[in-house]
Amino acid sequence: MKRIVNAWGKLDWGAYAALGLCAMTAMTLPAQTFTTLHSFNSADGANPGAALVQATSGNFYGTATYGGANDGGTVFAITPRGTLTALHSFCSQSGCTDGQNPAGGLVQAANGDFYGTTSGYYLGGPDYWGTIFRMTPSGTLTTLYSFCSQNECADGATPSAGLVQATSGEFYGTTYYGGANFTGAVFKITPTGTLTTLYSFCSQGGHECTDGEYPTAGLVQATDGDFYGTTSCGGSGTPPDNNPRCSGAASGSGTVFKITSSGQLTTLYSFCSQIGCTDGEIPSAGLVQAANGDLYGTTSERGAGAGTVFKITPSGALTTLYRFCSQSACADGNGPSAGLVQATDGNLYGTTRFNGANGGGTVFEITPNGTLTTLYSFCAQSGCTDGANPVAGLVQATNGDFYGTTPSGGANGDGTVFRLSVGLGPFVETRPTSGEAGRAVEILGTDLTGATSVTFNGTAAVFTINSSGTAISTTVPAGATSGAVQVITQSRTLSSNAPFRVLP
C-alpha cells in the first residue's frame, strides 16, 4: 500500500479517502499549461512533502520523505524538463547516523552546497530525533548535527521544516519537539555545524503556552533583520476543537511570532482570537514577506471551515484575506498546508491539499488584496496520474514557470514533480537579496550566456558567467543603492524578481 504523509511528515491515512473523489474533468484555464514532469517510483523516492529549490546550475533540488534504497527518503535533483536523479538515500549508514525521512526542503548556501534537515520519523514513530546535513551538488552528504544530543533533548528534536540562511551566513530553523519544555524550539547553526538553541516554546503562560508550541514550519528573515514564523498550537486564542498535536485541551490554535537573532521572541498574533475562529487556526506553513513589507501565510483549518489566507504586518495587525470552501463543494480548495510565493506579477501563489473540482487539491493565485483564482485542480486525470494532495508550496523558476510536488498520485502512487506555466516571463534572482558593497552575489537566470551588462539599481558591476549560462557571479559595486538588479543579454533585459537591498 502506498503511503501518504501529512505536513508533519507522518502517515496520513485520511488522505486516501480524498483520492477516491478524483474525477476525469480537467480544470486548466486556457492560458495555462500543466505538465507532470516525474512520477516517483519508490526507488528514487516517495511522498515528497517539501518545496523545490532552483540551484545555480539551473536544475531543481528537493527531498522525498520516504522511498530510496532504505525507505528512509531521498535527496534528488531534477532538470527543468523532468530528468530526475536520486543523489542520496537516507539511512544508508549504520544506525541511520545520516538521518531519515526528510520533511523539509533544501537551501543552497552561498558556498554552493545544500543544507537541509531530516525529521527522524519512520512509520509514525520517532526512532531518531532528526539531523541537519550538508550536501554537495553532486550528492556527497555530511551530517552536521544530530538532535537530542543534549539531556532530555534540550537542543530540540524532530525538525519538520527546512532552514533559512541569514544575512550573517548562519542558518536558522525550528524543531517540532524538544527544547526545555519538549514543545519545540528555535535554533541557529553555523555552516560547519555549531548549534545554538535560541528559544524553547511553552516558556510563557504555563500549560496554556501563550507563546506557542509545536512549530511545523521554517522561518523567514524579513527586511528588518528579524525572523518570523508560526506555531501550529499554543497562543492565547480559543483551543481547537480536536487537535491531537497540541499538548492539551487548554492549548491555543497557533501563533505568528517574531524572534531576533539573539533569541528574543515576541508573539504577534494568536489564531482563533475571533468569534467562530473566522481568522483560522493551526497554521502549518511559514510566511513570505511581500514587496509591500507585509507578511503573508495560510492556516490549515477553520475560517469558513477549511483554512485561510492572511496577511500580517511586522507589528502584528492581521487581516484574513480569503476563507477556503467559500465556493460550492469547496471547488476553491480546502486545507492549505503550504506557504505562499510572491511571483513577478505581484500576486501570491499556493496550494491546497484537498477538494477543488476533482477532490485532489488545487493550485491557486491570490492578489495581495484577497481575490482568489483557482488555477488547477489535481486528480484531473484518471488514477490521479497528475498528482494529488499537495502539502508543499511552489517555487517560481527564473523561466517564469512554477514548479512543485505532490506526495501522492502519479503513475505509481508515490507522488510527482510538476510544472505549471501561467504565461509569466523570465527574470533573474539574486542570492542573497541584500548585502553591503563588496558582498559576493550569485544571480540566477535562464540563458544568460552572452550577457553584456549587470547593474545594481543602475550602477554597473563586474561579473562572470558560469559555463551553463544559468548563473552570474558578481559583487555589489561601490556606490550602488537599493533597487532592481538588471542583466542585459543579447536578446532581452532581465530584472530581478525582488529589489536588492544595499546595506550600509
C-alpha positions in Angstrom: 0.0 0.0 0.0 1.3 3.5 -0.9 1.9 5.9 1.9 0.5 9.4 2.1 2.2 11.8 4.6 0.9 14.9 6.1 2.6 18.3 6.6 4.3 17.0 9.7 6.0 14.1 7.9 3.7 11.4 9.4 1.5 9.0 7.6 -2.0 10.3 6.8 -4.5 7.5 6.2 -7.3 10.0 5.9 -5.9 11.4 2.7 -6.6 8.1 0.9 -10.3 8.8 1.0 -9.7 12.0 -0.9 -8.1 10.1 -3.7 -11.4 8.4 -4.3 -13.0 11.7 -5.1 -10.9 12.2 -8.2 -12.7 12.7 -11.4 -11.6 13.0 -15.1 -12.6 16.6 -15.7 -9.6 18.9 -16.3 -9.6 22.3 -14.6 -6.8 24.0 -16.6 -7.6 27.5 -17.8 -6.8 28.3 -21.5 -3.7 30.4 -20.9 -2.1 27.8 -18.6 -0.1 24.6 -19.2 0.2 21.9 -16.6 2.9 19.2 -17.0 3.7 16.2 -14.8 7.5 16.1 -15.0 8.1 13.0 -13.0 6.3 10.2 -11.1 8.2 8.8 -8.2 8.6 5.0 -8.1 9.8 4.4 -4.5 13.3 3.5 -5.7 14.0 7.2 -6.5 11.9 8.4 -3.6 8.3 8.5 -2.4 5.9 11.1 -1.0 7.8 14.4 -1.5 6.4 16.9 1.0 8.6 19.9 0.6 9.1 22.7 -1.9 11.9 22.6 -4.5 14.8 25.0 -4.8 16.3 26.2 -8.0 20.1 25.8 -8.0 22.8 27.9 -9.7 23.1 25.0 -12.2 19.5 25.7 -13.4 18.3 22.4 -12.0 16.0 21.9 -9.0 16.8 20.0 -5.8 14.3 18.5 -3.4 13.6 15.8 -0.9 11.3 12.8 -0.7 10.1 11.8 2.8 10.1 8.0 2.0 11.5 5.7 -0.6 15.0 5.3 -1.8 17.3 2.3 -1.2 16.5 2.1 2.5 12.9 3.6 2.5 14.3 6.5 4.6 13.8 9.1 2.0 16.0 10.7 -0.7 17.6 13.9 -1.9 17.1 14.3 -5.6 17.9 16.7 -8.5 15.6 17.2 -11.4 16.1 19.2 -14.6 13.5 21.7 -15.8 12.5 19.1 -18.4 12.0 16.4 -15.9 15.1 14.1 -15.8 15.4 13.1 -12.1 18.4 11.7 -10.3 18.3 10.4 -6.8 21.5 11.7 -5.1 21.3 10.2 -1.6 19.2 7.6 0.1 18.9 8.2 3.8 19.5 5.6 6.5 22.5 4.4 4.3 24.9 4.5 7.3 24.9 2.1 10.2 22.4 3.3 12.8 21.0 5.8 10.3 23.5 8.4 11.5 22.9 10.2 8.2 19.3 10.7 9.2 16.0 9.5 7.8 12.7 10.9 6.5 13.5 14.5 5.4 10.3 16.6 5.9 11.7 20.0 4.8 13.2 21.4 1.7 16.7 22.5 0.9 18.5 25.8 0.8 21.5 26.4 -1.4 24.1 28.4 0.6 26.5 31.0 -0.7 29.2 28.3 -0.8 27.2 26.3 -3.4 26.3 23.4 -1.0 22.8 22.5 0.1 21.7 22.4 3.7 18.6 20.5 5.0 17.1 18.5 7.8 15.7 15.1 8.5 12.8 14.7 10.8 13.6 11.2 12.2 10.0 10.0 11.6 9.6 6.4 10.5 6.2 4.8 10.1 4.6 7.2 12.6 7.2 7.0 15.4 10.3 8.9 16.2 13.0 6.2 16.2 15.5 9.0 15.8 15.2 12.7 16.5 16.5 14.2 13.3 19.6 15.8 11.8 21.0 18.8 10.0 23.0 17.9 6.9 25.1 19.5 4.2 25.3 18.1 0.7 27.3 19.0 -2.4 25.5 19.4 -5.7 26.9 16.0 -6.7 25.4 14.3 -3.7 28.2 13.9 -1.1 26.4 14.2 2.3 27.8 15.2 5.6 25.8 15.1 8.9 26.4 18.4 10.7 24.3 17.8 13.8 22.1 15.2 15.4 19.3 16.5 17.6 18.6 15.3 21.1 22.3 15.4 21.7 21.7 17.2 25.0 20.0 15.9 28.1 16.2 15.5 27.6 16.5 16.9 24.1 17.1 20.5 25.4 18.7 21.3 22.0 15.4 20.4 20.1 14.1 17.3 18.3 12.4 16.4 15.1 12.8 19.3 12.7 9.8 19.3 10.4 10.9 22.2 8.1 13.9 23.4 6.2 16.4 26.1 7.0 16.9 29.7 6.1 20.4 31.3 5.6 20.5 34.6 7.3 22.5 37.6 6.1 25.1 36.7 8.7 25.7 33.4 6.9 24.3 31.3 9.7 21.2 29.1 9.3 18.1 29.3 11.4 15.3 26.8 11.9 12.7 25.2 14.1 12.2 21.8 15.7 8.7 20.4 16.3 9.6 18.7 19.6 12.4 19.1 22.1 13.6 22.3 23.8 13.4 22.9 27.5 9.6 22.0 27.5 9.6 19.5 24.7 7.1 21.6 22.7 9.6 22.8 20.1 12.5 25.2 19.7 14.2 27.8 17.5 17.9 27.2 16.7 20.7 28.6 14.7 23.6 26.6 13.3 26.9 27.7 11.6 27.8 26.2 8.2 30.2 24.0 10.0 27.7 22.6 12.5 27.9 24.5 15.7 24.3 24.7 17.0 22.7 27.1 19.5 19.2 26.7 20.8 17.8 30.3 20.8 14.3 29.7 22.3 12.2 26.9 23.8 8.4 27.3 23.3 5.9 27.0 26.1 8.1 29.2 28.2 5.2 31.6 28.8 1.8 31.1 30.2 2.3 27.7 31.9 0.3 24.9 30.4 -1.5 27.3 28.1 1.7 28.0 26.2 0.7 31.6 25.2 4.0 31.9 23.3 3.0 29.0 21.1 4.1 25.4 20.8 4.9 22.8 18.1 6.2 24.8 15.1 5.9 22.8 11.9 7.2 25.5 9.6 10.5 27.2 9.0 11.4 30.9 9.4 11.8 33.9 7.1 14.2 36.7 7.7 12.4 40.0 7.0 13.9 43.2 5.8 14.1 44.4 9.4 16.6 41.6 10.1 14.4 39.7 12.5 12.9 36.3 11.8 9.2 35.5 11.6 7.4 32.2 11.9 4.3 30.3 13.0 3.5 27.6 15.6 0.7 25.1 15.0 -0.5 25.2 18.6 -0.5 27.4 21.6 -1.2 31.1 21.9 -4.0 32.9 23.7 -6.8 32.1 21.2 -9.6 29.6 21.6 -8.3 26.0 21.7 -9.1 23.9 18.6 -12.0 21.5 18.7 -9.9 18.4 18.2 -6.2 18.7 17.6 -4.2 15.8 18.9 -0.9 17.5 18.0 -1.4 20.1 20.8 -0.3 19.4 24.4 -3.8 19.6 26.0 -7.3 21.0 25.9 -6.1 24.4 27.1 -3.6 24.8 24.3 -4.5 27.5 21.8 -4.8 27.3 18.0 -1.4 28.6 16.9 0.5 31.8 16.6 2.6 34.1 14.5 5.8 35.2 16.2 8.9 37.3 15.7 12.3 36.4 17.0 15.6 38.3 17.0 18.9 36.7 16.0 19.8 36.6 19.7 16.6 34.7 20.7 14.2 37.4 22.0 10.7 36.2 21.0 7.5 38.2 20.6 4.1 36.7 19.9 2.5 38.8 17.3 -0.9 37.1 16.9 -2.8 34.2 18.3 -5.2 32.4 16.0 -8.8 31.7 16.8 -9.0 35.1 18.5 -12.2 35.9 16.7 -15.7 34.5 17.4 -16.1 31.3 15.5 -12.4 31.2 14.6 -13.1 33.2 11.4 -9.4 34.1 11.4 -8.4 30.5 11.1 -6.4 28.1 13.2 -3.4 25.7 13.1 -1.0 27.3 10.7 1.1 24.6 9.2 3.2 26.7 6.9 5.7 29.5 7.1 5.4 33.1 6.0 6.6 35.1 3.0 7.4 38.8 3.1 5.8 40.6 0.1 7.2 43.6 -1.7 4.8 45.9 0.3 6.5 44.8 3.5 3.7 42.7 4.9 3.9 39.0 5.7 1.5 36.5 4.1 0.6 33.0 5.2 -2.1 30.3 5.5 -3.9 28.5 8.2 -4.9 24.9 7.5 -8.2 24.9 9.3 -11.3 27.0 10.2 -12.0 30.4 8.7 -15.1 29.3 6.9 -14.3 25.8 7.9 -11.3 24.9 5.6 -8.4 27.2 6.2 -7.5 30.8 5.3 -5.0 33.1 3.6 -3.9 36.0 5.8 -1.6 39.0 5.8 0.0 40.4 8.9 2.1 43.5 9.4 5.5 43.2 11.1 3.9 44.7 14.2 1.1 42.1 14.3 -2.0 43.5 12.7 -3.7 40.5 10.9 -6.2 40.6 8.1 -7.9 37.5 6.8 -7.9 37.8 3.0 -9.7 34.6 2.0 -11.5 31.7 3.6 -11.4 28.4 1.7 -14.5 26.3 0.9 -16.3 29.6 0.1 -17.5 28.0 -3.2 -19.9 25.2 -3.7 -18.5 21.8 -2.9 -15.2 23.5 -1.9 -14.3 24.0 -5.6 -11.8 26.6 -4.4 -9.9 24.1 -2.3 -9.6 23.0 1.3 -6.9 22.8 3.9 -3.8 24.7 2.7 -0.7 23.2 4.3 1.9 25.1 2.4 3.2 28.6 2.4 2.9 31.2 -0.5 5.3 32.6 -3.0 5.0 36.1 -4.5 5.6 35.9 -8.2 6.9 38.5 -10.6 3.3 39.7 -11.3 3.0 40.8 -7.7 0.4 38.1 -6.9 0.8 35.2 -4.5 0.6 31.6 -5.4 0.0 28.5 -3.3 -1.6 25.1 -3.0 -4.5 23.5 -1.1 -4.4 19.9 0.0 -8.0 18.8 -0.6 -11.0 19.4 -2.7 -11.1 21.5 -5.8 -13.0 20.4 -8.8 -11.7 16.8 -8.6 -11.0 16.3 -4.9 -7.2 16.2 -5.1 -6.3 19.7 -4.0 -5.5 22.8 -6.0 -3.0 25.4 -7.2 -4.3 28.9 -6.7 -3.4 32.6 -7.3 -4.4 35.3 -4.9 -3.9 39.1 -5.2 -2.4 40.9 -2.2 -5.9 42.2 -1.5 -7.6 38.8 -1.5 -9.1 38.0 -4.9 -8.5 34.2 -5.4 -8.4 32.3 -8.7 -8.1 28.5 -8.8 -5.6 27.7 -11.5 -5.5 23.9 -11.4 -7.4 21.1 -9.6 -5.5 17.8 -9.1 -6.8 14.4 -9.9 -7.9 15.8 -13.3 -6.6 12.6 -14.9 -7.7 9.0 -14.5 -6.0 7.5 -11.4 -4.7 10.9 -10.4 -1.6 10.5 -12.6 -1.2 14.2 -12.5 -0.6 14.0 -8.7 -2.8 14.6 -5.6 -3.0 16.3 -2.3 0.0 18.8 -2.4 1.3 19.7 1.0 4.3 21.8 -0.3 4.5 25.3 -1.8 5.6 26.4 -5.2 8.8 27.9 -6.5 8.8 30.3 -9.4 11.8 29.4 -11.6 13.7 32.1 -13.5 12.0 31.0 -16.7 8.7 32.3 -15.2 7.1 28.9 -14.6 6.1 27.4 -11.3 7.4 24.0 -10.1 6.0 21.9 -7.2 5.5 18.5 -5.8 2.6 16.2 -4.7 3.1 13.5 -2.1 0.6 11.1 -3.7 -0.8 10.3 -7.1 1.3 10.0 -10.2 1.8 6.9 -12.3 3.0 4.9 -9.3 1.1 6.5 -6.5 4.3 7.7 -4.9 3.9 11.4 -5.8 5.0 13.7 -8.5 7.0 16.8 -9.6 5.0 19.1 -11.8 5.3 22.4 -13.7 2.6 25.0 -14.2 3.0 27.8 -16.7 0.7 30.8 -16.5 2.4 33.0 -19.1 4.8 34.9 -16.8 8.1 35.9 -18.4 11.7 35.2 -17.4 13.6 37.1 -14.7 16.8 37.0 -12.6 17.1 36.2 -8.9 19.8 37.3 -6.6 21.2 35.3 -3.8 21.4 36.8 -1.3 18.8 39.6 -1.7 20.8 42.1 0.4 24.4 42.9 1.2 27.0 45.6 1.6 29.4 46.9 -1.1 31.8 44.1 -2.0 29.5 41.3 -0.9 29.6 38.3 -3.3 26.3 37.7 -5.1 25.0 35.0 -7.4 22.5 35.9 -10.0 20.3 33.0 -11.2 18.7 33.1 -14.6 17.8 31.3 -17.8 20.1 31.6 -20.9 22.5 34.2 -19.5 25.3 33.2 -21.9 26.5 36.3 -23.7 25.2 38.8 -21.1 26.7 42.2 -21.7 25.8 44.2 -18.6 24.9 43.7 -14.9 23.7 46.7 -12.9 22.6 47.2 -9.3 19.9 50.0 -9.5 21.8 51.4 -12.4 25.4 51.0 -11.0 27.5 48.7 -13.2 29.1 45.6 -11.7 31.9 43.4 -12.9 30.7 39.8 -13.4 31.5 36.3 -14.8 29.0 33.8 -16.3 29.1 30.1 -15.4 29.6 27.5 -18.1 26.0 26.5 -18.4 24.7 30.1 -18.7 22.4 29.7 -15.6 24.2 31.9 -13.1 26.3 35.0 -12.9 28.9 35.7 -10.1 29.4 39.3 -9.1 29.9 41.6 -6.2 27.9 44.6 -5.0 29.6 47.5 -6.7 30.8 50.5 -4.7 28.2 53.4 -4.7 25.3 51.1 -5.5 21.9 51.8 -4.0 18.9 49.6 -3.2 16.7 48.7 -6.2 16.4 46.2 -9.0 19.3 44.2 -10.4 19.2 44.1 -14.2 21.0 41.8 -16.6 21.2 42.7 -20.3 21.6 39.7 -22.6 21.8 39.5 -26.4 18.0 39.1 -26.7 16.4 40.9 -23.7 16.8 42.9 -20.4 16.0 40.8 -17.3 15.1 42.4 -14.0 15.3 40.8 -10.5 12.1 39.4 -9.0 12.8 41.4 -5.8 14.7 44.6 -5.1 18.3 44.1 -3.9 18.9 46.0 -0.6 22.3 47.5 -0.3 23.3 47.5 3.4 25.4 50.2 5.0 
